[in-house]
């Protein structure tokens, strides 16, 4: 937190120095430089080490070639100390803002964190450069700088993409409508969060079917590194009746020391299947032996209660995301067929089974059987066209544990 506060203080100081510098240089800087004296570049910063930096970042650099002044405009500024920030984050209501800082200082900051820094000089006409500069200066004003942030559809990179597409008359949008290589929001999320497995699994569990829609290249460019790659393929008029690449020149300003993210998300199906066989098999064995073994009885009671607690908590988490928040990519989560909030009702019944001679109640057996049937339907639903969520790994785990729980409870009837 201290590091975050220091970072914000440095960025605010840099922004203040920029504002002060612009006033006396109104005749020798980016503010009123003619379009043919401006240079526009997309600067892309690779993923960082902290969880909110895992998706990378980017900025539009506007440079006055006459004075040498260069300013980086980015849309990724947020503040933990903002009033009700954590509450709004939980609700899915996030307010971000735009910022403008000296380009050299911005690149140096990200390079100091070990992040790769790449600069792409763009082939815009003088009129387009001036129009983009004017739009960015308007957008950075206090009355226009804040916006409602959405993870996939309106984030710091889609704002950069849209600003460039705006001055290009929609050229980027028109040329990126083809389906990408089968990628989805979930796949990009999992691969970028893969270095932090616990967070990746929690996010993957909480994402619903909307995150599994196949993306176009336009949609996929919500990731900064993907936008950088997509722009390499965009063509623009060359002014002589032909076309030319939008990216005139690409320069790696810093190679970074952090490893690049994996190209593909981890395949969770095999490790989850192994975990399902081990955990589900162990719970079923304990349930089978519980009537005649004190150790097995305790193992089934405690293991079953622990699983019911975790499953119920996960179900409650997913239900709240769907019903009381605006995280729409978590709505209608099919994992609720596996992990039901009502599983919390089984915890007292399971703990009672630790006592010798205790029997399961009819209610507990019926509820466990219902959970097992729901998990079985979740597996069957994968052949139906209406259930598109890519959650087979979670089905493997949930089905095995729900079946083992139901079996153990019915053994104790």
QUIRA-V60359 format. One line per field, one symbol per residue. ss: DSSP state (a for helix, b for strand, c for the rest). psi: psi as a letter, one per 30 degrees, with the letter a starting at -180 (. if undefined). burial: b if it has 16 or more other ideal C-beta (glycine too) atoms within 10 Angstrom, else e. A space follows every 50 residues. Layout:
ss: ???
psi: ???
burial: ???
This chain:
ss: caaaaaaaaaaaaaaaaaaaaaaaccccccccccaaabbbbbbbbccccc aaacccbbbbbbbbcccccbbbbbbbbcccccccaaaaaaaccbbbbbbb bbaaaaaaaaaaccccbbbbbbcccaaaaaaaaaaaaaaccccccbbbbb cccbcaaaaaaaaaaaacccaaaaacccbcccccaaaaaaaaacccaaaa aaaaaaccaaaacccbaaaacccaaaaaaaacccbbbcccccbbbcbbbb bbbbccccccccccccccaaaaaaaaaaaaaaaaaaaaaccccaaaaaaa aaaaaaaaaaaaaaaaaaaaaaaacccaaacccaaaacccaaaaaaaaaa aacccccccccaaaaaaaaaaaaaaaaaaaaaaccccccccaaaaaaaaa aaaaaaaaaaacc
psi: eeeeeeeeeeeeeeeeeeeeeeefgfghafegklefflkklkkkklkafl efgffalllkkkkjfeffkkkkklghkljfgkkheeeeeefgjkjllllk lkeeeeeeeeefggkkkkkjkkilleeeeeeeeeeeeeffkefffkljkk effiafeeeeeeeeeefgggeeeeggfkkahglleeeeeeeffefieeee eeeeefkafffgkklleeefgfkefeeeeefffkklkgfgfallkejekk kjekflfkkkllfllkjfeeeeeeeeeeeeeeeeeeeefeffkeeeeeee eeeeeeeeeeeeeeeeeeeeeefglgiffflhkffffejkffffffeeee efffkkfklkleeeeeeeeeeeeeeeeeeefffkffjfkiheeeeeeeee eeeeeeeeeffg.
burial: eeeeeeeeeebeebbeebeeebeeeeeebbbebebeebbbbbbbbbbbee eebbbbbbbbbbbbeeeebbbbbbbbbeeeeeeeeeeebeebebebbbbb bbbebbbebbbebebbbbbbbbbbeeebbbbbbebbbebbeeeebebebb bbebbbbbbbbebbbebbeebbbebbeeebeebbbbbbbbbbbbbeeeeb bebbbbbbbbbbeebebbbbbbbbbbbbebbeebebeeeeeeeebbbeeb eebbebeeeebeeebbebeeebeebbeebbeebbbbbbbbeeeeebbebb bebbbebbeebbebbbbbeebbeeeebbbbbebbbbbbbbbebbebbebb ebbbeeeeebbeebbebbbebbebbeebeebeeeeeebbbbebbbbbbbb bbbbbbbbbebbe
